[in-house]
Amino acid sequence: MTHVFDPTSLREYDIRGIVGKTLGPADATAIGRGFATRVRRAGGTRVAVGYDGRTHSPELEAALIAGLTASGVDVVRTGMGPTPQLYYAEAILEVDGGIQITGSHNPGNYNGFKMVLQHLPFFGADIQDLGKLAEAGDWEEGEGVVTEADIVDDYVGRLLAGYAGGAYRIGWDAGNGAAGPVIEKLTKLLPGEHHLLYTEVDGTFPNHHPDPTDEKNLADLKRLVADKQLDFGLAFDGDGDRIGAIDGQGRVIWGDQLLSILAEPVLKELPGATIIADVKASQALFDRVRELGGEPLMWKTGHSLIKTKMKETDAPLAGEMSGHIFFAHDYFGFDDAQYAAVRLIRAVHMIGKSMTEIRGAMPALVNTPEMRFQVDESRKFAVVEEVLDRLEQEGADVNRTDGARVNTPDGWWLLRASNTQDVLVARAEAKDQAALDRLLAMIDAQLAASGLVRGEQAAH
């Protein structure tokens, strides 16, 4: 028996597709067979499986487990919950890998699979390897058994261990995502006053799309914080591995700004430690880490790439603009928005100022949101190379960590190819609007030289 995946579903960091079009139960079974084969060939025997709140997740879970057991691996079902709950299970149970069925922050018709093998991210060539094993039908045979592990209370207990003082009045928006039940249990145990939105899991996302990095999805949370005059608000994506936040005035605290708050108590305890952020992060963050006595490191975007770099550099903390926050300090090193929320409460308490004061003291910069524009898959990396060549000939100050990040007296701009979609991503940041306009003109000139036009997207 062999299987061929839709080529668009095998991504850099995970497997993802539109259910019924590019992804279905047959794919889930083939993923199970391939992953179990990899586990067994590495000497393993057991895999933990969890799933998010999407309507089709239970069906995909059944098909995935059928594939895992048919290739001789025993399965521990951890049930419905956020992705970090599955990562937690993989870290503490005696298993050799873990798979979470999740569409992450994508629309409700998407679903996918995030994988961990022997406590390491499973991505890139590993994911492509599952495709090769399926096409060849090169799968182990066997009969695995299925058991259940109810770990949600354990997980919530572990989250609570990150708490260290401070009682605040906080709004929480779970966005009808898989984190809802965990947030309910957690807030019952935390001191302070907690007001919850949309903790009921609903894979159709009836209230708003569960992506806290898009400001329009924070409208209900802003209203709640304003109406009840709360200290701050926290929001979560569909599978609970990305966090968003607003202060008491409803101002968004972006991913890099959250990291600068979280870094302060960590660097007090671990002076000189490396703090990692992706190439889309503000220069203000890297400057702040240095000011706090840390070693800032700019790295490639992508949760698997960041986790790998953290292990290499022994970094206690890392984060991305997209709201993925990774704690290796007193935790396991994976991206966990629920744990980041608890550590954020702790950081505000330890800094000794209100969230609104902390946010207000940050440098006032103007920047664009992440600008994304379609480009033919075959051209996306080539365009970035062309831009890099031209910039180097001009003698520009360029960082090539992940695409082209260009420093100028006006600020900086970035152009990189997405690893997961046929898009180019651009971002720019400056001291004022006039400087930002000059940076955007530089991006436009580079794109024009490669025969492209930037989509109309406003700065904020």
N, C-alpha and C positions, 0 to 999 in steps of 0.2 A: 504494500500500500504506500502511495506517495501523495504529496500535497503541494500545491503551488499557491503562495500568498499573493495577494494584490501587491505589486511593488511599492505602492505609496504607503502601505501600512507599516513596513519595517523601517522605523525612524532611527535617529541617532541615539536617543536616550530611552526610548520605549517603543512598544508596538501600539499603533493607534489608527482608528478608521471609523467610517460611518457604518453603523450596524445595518445589515441588510444590503449594503452596497459594496463596501471594501473590507468588511469584517463581519464574521458570523461564527456560529458554533463549531463549524468544521475547522476554522482557523484556530479556535481555542483548543480543540482537541490536539491539533498538530503542534501547537505551542507546548502543550502539556507533554506530548511525547518527546519533542526535541529537548525541552528543559530537563525532563527526567533522565534522558539519555546523557546529557552533560553532567548531571548530578552523579549518576552511577559511575560514569567513566572517571569522575574525580574521587571516587571512593565513598560517595554519600548515599543515604537511603531515605531521608525524610525531608519534606517540603511543607512550609506553612502557606496557606492560601487565605486571602481576605478579599472583600469586594466593597465597592462604594454603593451609593444609593440610587444609581440609575435603574430605570425600569427593566433593562435587559441584562443587568449584572448577574442575577441569580442563574439565568439560563447559560450565560457564558461560564459561570463558576462550575456548573454541573458538567459542561463539555470539557473544561480545562482539567477537572479532577479525573474524568474518564480517561483522558490522555496520559496524565501523570501515573495513574495506577496501572494502565495497560503497559507502561514501560517499566513497571516494577518498583515504583517509588511509593512510600507510605505518605499520606497527606494528613496534615493537622489543619482542620478548618477553624479559622478564628472569627468567621462571621462578618457581618456588615460593620464597617467602621472606616475612619480616615486612613489614608496611606501610612502615616507614621505609626499607627497602631500595629499595622502589619510589620513594619520595620522593627518595631519594638519586640514583637513576637519572635521575629527571626533572630534578634539579638539575645533573647533570654531563654527561649525554648531550645531543646536539643534537636535542632534541625540543621540541614545543610544548605538551605536556600529558602527563598520566599517569593511569592507572586501576589501582587495586588491587582485586581481587575478594577480599572478606573478610567474614566474619560477626563479626569483632572478638571481643568477649568473650561473645557470645550463645551459647545452647545449640547443639549440633551440627547441628540441623535448620534453622538460619538461615544465610543468606548475604547478601552485599550488595556495594556498590561505593563506594569512596572515590576522589574525583577532584581533580586539580590541573590548572589551565589557565594556561599561561604563568607558571609559578612562583607562582601565587596560589590560595588555597583556592577550590573550586568548590562553593558551598552556597546554601541559601535559595532566592532567586528563580531562580538558575541551574538548580537541580535541578527546580523547577517548570516551567521553560522546556523541559526535555527532554520533559516530559509533553505540553506544548502542541505541540511539533514533531512528536511521535509521533502525536497525535490528528489533526493536519492532514496527516500524511505529507509534511511540508515538509522533505525531506532532500536533501542534495547526492548526486549520482551519481558513480561513478568506479571505479577498480580499483587499490586499494593493494597494496603488496607487504609481505611479512612477513620480518623478519630476527631473529636471536637475539643477545642480549648476555649473556655470563656475567659478572656483576658482583660476585658474592658475595665474592670475595677482595679486590677493590678496596674494597668496602664495609667489610669487616672491617679492612683496612688504615687506612681513614679513622677508624673507631672507635678504633683503637689510638693514633691521633694525639692523642686526648683524654687519654691516660694520662700521668701525670707523677710517677712514684715511689710507693713504698709496696708492700710485699709482704704480703698478708694471707691468712688461711685462710677461704675463702668458700664457702658453699653456694649453688647456682644451681638454681632450679626453673623449667623452661621449660613445664611443664604440658601437654606433648605438642602445643604450639602451633607456629606457623610459625617462631618464633625459634630453635628447637632447634639446627639445623645451624650457625647463626651463633654461638650461645653455645659450641658445641663448638670451632669454629675460633678464636674469640676467647680462650677460657680456655687453649688450648694456647700462646698467644703472651704471655699476661700472666704476670708473675712471681707467686710465692706458691703456695698450695696450693688447688686447686679441686675441689669435690665436686659432681657434676652429677646432677640428677633429671629424668627424663621429657623428654630431648632428642629422643627418637624422635618424629617427626611422626605424629600419629594423630588424624584429624578426628572420631573418636568420643569423644575425651577420656576414656580408660578409667580414669585414676587420680583425677582431680578436675577440677572445672570450672575453666577457665583465666581466673579473675577474681581478681587478687591483692588487690583492695580488700575482699573478703569474707574475714574472718579464718578461717573454717572451711576455706578452700582453702589455708591456709598450714600446716596441721597436719603434713604430711609434711616440710616445710622446717624447722619448729620441732624436729621429732624429729631430723632430720639434724644441725642445729646443736648440739643438746644432746648427742647421742651422740658426736659427733666433737669437741665443745668448740671450735666454729669461732668466728671473730671476728664474723661476721654472715652474713645470708642475703639473697638477692635473688630475686624472682619476677617473672614476665612474663605478660601476658595472651595471648589466642589469636593476636593478630597483631603482638605485640611493640611496640605503641606506648604501653603503660602499664606502669609498674613498681610493684612492692611491695617492702617490705624489713622485716627483723626484726633486732634487735640480738643480741648474744651470749647474752642471757638469754631470747630468744624474744619480747621485747616488740615489737609492731608499730610501725614508724615510718611514720606516715600521710603522705599526699601533701603536706600543708602543712608537716609536720615535715621531710620530705626537702628541700623547697624552702628551708627556713631553713638547712639544712646546706650545700646547694649554693650559696646566695647569699653565704656568707661569703667564699670566695676570689674570687668574681666582683667583689664590692664592694671588696675590697682593691685589685684591679686597676683598677676603674672606680668611684671614689668618687662618690656622688650619683646613681648610675644608677637608673632605674625598674625595679622588680621587680613583675611582675603576678601576682596570684592570683585565683581565682574567688570568688564571694560565699559559697561554702560553707566557705572556709578560716577557721582559727582567728584570733581577734584577736591571739593570741600571735605568730603569724607576722608580721602587719603591724607589731606593736610591735618585733619582732626586726629586721626589715629597717630600720626607722627607727634603731634602736640601732646597727646596723652602718654607718650613714651613707648608707643608700639611701632611695629615694623609693617607698614602697609604693603600689600602685594596685590597688584592688578592681575586678574586671570581671566581665562576664557569663560564665556557664558555657557551655562548648562549644568544641571545639578550633579550629574555623574562626574563631569570634569572637575567641578569644585571639590566634591568629596574625595576624589583621587588626589588632588593637589594638597588638601588638608592633611591627609595621611603622610604625604611626602615631606611636608614642612612642619608637621606637628603643630599646626595652627589650632588654637582653642575655639576660634569663632570665624565664621565666614558668612557672606550673604550676597544676594543678587538684587538688582533693581526690581525684579519680578516678585519680591517678597519671600523668596526661599531663604530661610535663615538656618544655619547649621551650627549647632553647639557640640563641640567635643569637650568643652570645659564642663566637668560634672555630668556629662551626658554621652550619647553614643556616636555623635558626629553626623547623624542624618538630619535632613530638613524636616522640622516639626513645628508647625504654626501654633499648635496648642502649647507646646513647651516654650516657644518664643514668647507667647503671650504672658506666661507666668514669669519668665525672666525679665520681660519688659516692666511688669508691675514692680518686681524686685529692684530693677535698675532705677526707676523713678524714685522709689523709696530711698535707695542708697545715695543717689545724687542730691536728694533733699530739696528739690524744687518741684513745682507742679509741672505736668506734661506741657501745659500751655506756655509756661515760662521757658522750659527747655526748648520747645519748638520756636518760640519767639526770638531766642538768642542765636538761632542758626543764621549763617550768612544769607542775606537776601540776594538770590541769583535768579536770573530768568533762564528758563530752559524749555526745550520742546518736549512733548511726550515722545514716546518711542514712535518714530514715523516708519511705517512699513509700506513698501510698494512692490507690486508684482513684477517679476522679471523671469524670463525663461530659465528653467532649471539648468539648462546647459550653459547659460551665460553668467549665473550669479557669482560664482567664484572667480571667473575670468574678469568680470568688471572690477572686482576688488583688486585683483592683481594689476590691472591696467592703471587704476587710480594710484596704487602704491608706487608703481614705476614712475608715473608722472611727478608725484610728490617728491620722490627721492631726487629726481633730476632737478627739481626746483630748490632742493636743499631744505625742505620743510622739516619740522620737528615731529617725527612720526613714531608712534608705538605700534608694533605689528603683532602684539599678543593674540589678537582675535580680530582680523580685519585691519582697518586703518583708523587709528585714533590720533588726531592731529592737534597739537598744542599751538596756540597763537597768542599774541598779546591781548586779543579780545576774549579769549576763553578756549574752549576745545570743541571739536566735532568728531563724530564717529560714523564710519560706514562699514558694515559687516554683512556677510551673507548668513541668513538663517540656516541652521543645521536641519531644521524640521519642516520648512516650507519653501516654496519657490518665491521667496521674497528677499529683498535687501532691506536692512534695518539701518536707520540713521537717527542720530540724536545730536543735539548741540546745547551748549550751556555758556552763558556770558554774564557780565556784570550788569548790562542794561539792554534794552530792546534794540538800540541802534547797533550795538556790538553783535547781538544775536542775528540781526538781519545780515550783517556782513559775513558771519559764519555760514548762514544758510545760502548766501550767494556763492560762497566757495564750494559748498556741496553741489549746488545746481550746476556750477561750471564744470566740476569733475564728471558729474553724470552726463551732461551734454556732450562732453568730449568722448564719452563712451556710447553716445547715441541714445541716452535715456532722459526721461523727464521725471522729476519728483512729483508725487501726487500732492494735491492741495490739502495740506494739513496745518492747522493753526498751532502756534506755540501757546503754551500756558505759562 
